[in-house]
């Protein structure tokens, strides 16, 4: 393909050339040169036979959730969704589909505040109202939760524990919410994953305007690359809402980013 900036030069040359043989030879050279450009290398992950990884999605459900669920279902991969209560109200059927597919569902608060900035009664309300909404949609109250922004303190964790919620953070951050590009999202996973890793992605947002198309596009390559390296996939919780036995708990210190 001739670049836009070179077209005027090429067209001027084309008008001066009268020999079909010369023209054909020149065009053939352009085609051959283009064909010789090597494709970008396929992503790879370090070999880890028998290893397991846990894909998690925050801030949904949203209009992107069905695409993610479809890809997970097609590839036979479970995941864990940490849902926002206000989004569950907006898209109740997607939460029900997550449950029906056998994916784990956790509490991610009602509307994604920094819980460390709230008084105790509001912390409790954020978590309890979301847990109630999940239970009403699936029949299974969640036992796992994830703090927005990875921010928590002793007061927050004590309140969550009193509600029967056990915290799960992450140790591989895709930064997909920043829209860094599909290839970057894939690289952020395959270059940092190890046995037992909990991978953070997003199928929604607390914002009204957002785009998760890059996450959707990256997911098949992430799954295929990790599978080729020997990984299997697990969910952090069961369909009953209970924590999956022997699944990792993740970091136990505030992360401060999401």
C-alpha positions in Angstrom: 0.0 0.0 0.0 1.4 3.4 -1.0 1.3 6.0 1.8 -0.9 9.0 1.4 2.0 11.4 1.6 3.7 9.6 -1.4 0.7 9.4 -3.7 1.3 12.7 -5.5 4.9 11.7 -6.3 3.8 8.3 -7.5 1.1 9.7 -9.7 3.4 12.2 -11.3 5.9 9.4 -12.0 3.1 7.2 -13.3 2.0 9.8 -15.9 5.6 10.1 -17.2 6.1 6.3 -17.6 4.9 5.0 -21.0 6.3 1.5 -20.9 3.9 -1.1 -19.5 6.9 -3.4 -18.8 8.6 -0.8 -16.6 5.4 0.0 -14.8 4.6 -3.6 -14.1 8.2 -4.3 -12.9 8.0 -1.3 -10.5 4.6 -2.3 -9.1 5.8 -5.9 -8.6 8.7 -4.6 -6.6 6.3 -2.7 -4.3 4.2 -5.8 -3.8 7.2 -8.0 -3.0 8.7 -5.5 -0.6 5.3 -5.3 1.3 5.1 -9.1 1.4 8.5 -9.3 3.0 7.6 -7.4 6.1 7.5 -10.0 8.9 4.4 -10.2 11.0 4.7 -9.2 14.7 5.7 -12.2 16.9 3.0 -14.1 18.7 2.8 -13.5 22.5 4.3 -16.3 24.6 4.2 -17.0 28.3 6.8 -19.0 30.3 6.1 -22.7 30.3 4.2 -23.7 33.5 2.8 -27.2 33.1 0.1 -27.9 35.7 -0.2 -24.3 36.8 -3.4 -22.5 37.4 -4.5 -18.9 36.9 -7.6 -17.0 38.0 -9.2 -14.4 35.7 -11.3 -11.8 37.4 -13.4 -8.9 36.1 -14.4 -5.8 38.0 -17.0 -3.0 37.8 -19.7 -4.8 35.8 -21.9 -6.0 34.5 -22.2 -3.8 31.4 -22.9 -4.0 27.7 -19.5 -5.7 27.3 -20.2 -8.5 29.7 -22.1 -10.7 27.3 -19.2 -10.7 24.9 -16.8 -11.7 27.7 -19.2 -14.4 28.9 -19.5 -15.7 25.3 -15.7 -16.0 24.9 -15.3 -17.7 28.3 -18.1 -20.2 27.5 -16.6 -20.9 24.0 -13.2 -21.7 25.5 -14.5 -23.5 28.6 -12.9 -21.1 31.0 -14.3 -20.0 34.4 -13.8 -16.6 35.8 -14.8 -14.5 38.8 -16.9 -11.3 38.5 -16.7 -8.7 41.2 -19.9 -6.7 40.5 -21.2 -3.3 41.4 -24.6 -3.3 43.0 -25.8 -0.4 40.8 -24.7 -2.2 37.7 -26.4 -5.4 38.8 -29.7 -3.5 39.1 -29.1 -2.1 35.6 -28.2 -5.4 34.0 -29.7 -8.2 36.2 -29.8 -10.8 33.5 -26.0 -10.6 33.0 -25.4 -11.4 36.7 -27.8 -14.3 36.3 -25.9 -15.5 33.3 -22.6 -15.4 35.1 -24.2 -17.5 37.8 -25.7 -19.9 35.3 -22.4 -20.3 33.5 -20.8 -21.4 36.8 -18.7 -18.3 37.2 -17.9 -16.9 40.6 -19.5 -13.7 41.7 -18.1 -11.3 44.4 -19.1 -8.0 46.0 -17.4 -4.9 44.7 -19.6 -2.4 46.6 -22.6 -0.5 45.3 -21.1 2.4 43.4 -17.3 2.0 43.7 -16.3 4.5 46.5 -13.0 4.5 48.3 -14.2 2.8 51.4 -11.4 4.2 53.6 -13.0 7.6 53.2 -16.5 6.6 54.4 -17.9 6.3 57.9 -18.5 2.8 59.1 -22.3 2.8 58.5 -21.8 3.7 54.9 -19.1 1.1 54.4 -21.6 -1.5 55.7 -24.3 -0.2 53.5 -22.1 -0.3 50.4 -21.3 -4.0 51.0 -24.6 -5.2 52.4 -26.8 -3.7 49.7 -24.6 -5.2 46.9 -24.5 -8.6 48.6 -28.3 -8.5 49.0 -28.8 -7.7 45.3 -26.5 -10.5 44.2 -28.4 -12.9 46.4 -31.7 -11.8 45.1 -30.6 -12.4 41.5 -28.7 -15.7 41.9 -30.1 -17.2 45.1 -26.5 -17.4 46.4 -25.1 -14.7 48.7 -21.5 -13.8 47.9 -18.7 -14.6 50.4 -15.9 -12.8 48.5 -15.4 -9.1 48.1 -12.9 -6.8 46.5 -12.3 -3.2 47.6 -12.5 -0.5 45.0 -9.1 0.9 44.1 -7.6 -1.9 46.3 -8.0 0.5 49.2 -8.9 -0.8 52.7 -8.0 -0.4 56.3 -8.8 -2.3 59.5 -12.2 -0.8 60.0 -13.2 -1.7 56.4 -12.0 -5.3 56.7 -13.6 -5.8 60.1 -17.0 -4.6 58.7 -16.6 -6.9 55.6 -15.8 -9.9 57.8 -18.8 -9.2 60.0 -20.9 -9.6 56.8 -19.3 -12.9 56.0 -17.1 -11.4 53.2 -13.5 -12.5 52.6 -11.3 -10.1 50.6 -9.7 -11.0 47.3 -7.3 -8.7 45.6 -5.1 -9.4 42.6 -1.4 -9.8 41.7 -1.5 -9.2 37.9 -2.9 -5.9 36.8 -3.7 -5.6 33.1 -4.4 -1.8 33.3 -7.1 -2.4 30.7 -9.2 0.4 32.1 -6.6 2.8 30.7 -7.2 1.5 27.1 -3.4 0.9 26.5 -4.1 -1.3 23.4 -5.0 -4.9 23.0 -1.4 -6.1 22.6 -0.4 -4.3 25.8 -3.2 -5.8 27.8 -2.1 -9.3 26.6 1.6 -8.6 27.4 0.7 -7.3 30.9 -0.8 -10.7 31.6 1.5 -13.2 29.8 4.7 -11.4 31.0 3.7 -11.3 34.6 1.6 -14.4 35.3 2.8 -17.3 37.5 1.2 -20.2 39.2 -1.8 -19.1 41.3 -1.9 -15.6 39.8 -5.1 -13.6 40.1 -5.5 -11.4 37.0 -7.5 -8.1 37.2 -9.5 -7.1 34.2 -12.7 -5.0 33.8 -16.0 -5.7 32.1 -17.5 -2.5 33.3 -16.9 0.8 35.0 -18.3 3.1 37.7 -18.2 5.9 35.1 -21.1 6.5 32.7 -18.8 6.6 29.6 -16.2 3.9 29.1 -14.9 1.4 26.5 -14.0 -2.2 27.3 -13.6 -3.3 23.7 -9.9 -3.8 24.1 -10.5 -6.2 27.0 -12.9 -8.2 24.9 -10.4 -8.3 22.0 -7.5 -9.3 24.3 -9.3 -12.1 26.1 -9.0 -14.9 23.5 -5.3 -14.4 23.0 -4.7 -14.3 26.8 -6.6 -17.6 27.2 -4.9 -19.3 24.2 -1.4 -18.1 25.2 -1.7 -19.2 28.8 -3.2 -22.5 27.9 -0.4 -23.2 25.4 2.1 -22.5 28.3 0.4 -25.2 30.5 -2.0 -23.1 32.5 -5.5 -24.1 33.5 -8.1 -21.7 34.7 -10.1 -21.5 38.0 -12.7 -19.5 39.7 -12.2 -17.9 43.1 -15.7 -18.9 44.3 -18.2 -21.6 43.6 -21.8 -21.1 42.2 -23.0 -21.3 45.8 -21.0 -18.2 46.6 -18.5 -20.0 48.8 -14.8 -19.6 48.3 -13.2 -22.2 46.1 -11.1 -24.6 48.2 -7.4 -24.2 47.7 -7.9 -21.1 45.6 -5.4 -18.2 46.3 -6.4 -15.3 48.5 -4.1 -12.9 46.8 -2.2 -10.0 48.4 -3.2 -8.8 51.9 -2.0 -5.3 51.8 -3.6 -2.3 50.1 -2.7 -2.0 46.4 -4.0 1.5 45.8 -4.8 1.1 42.1 -7.4 -0.4 39.8 
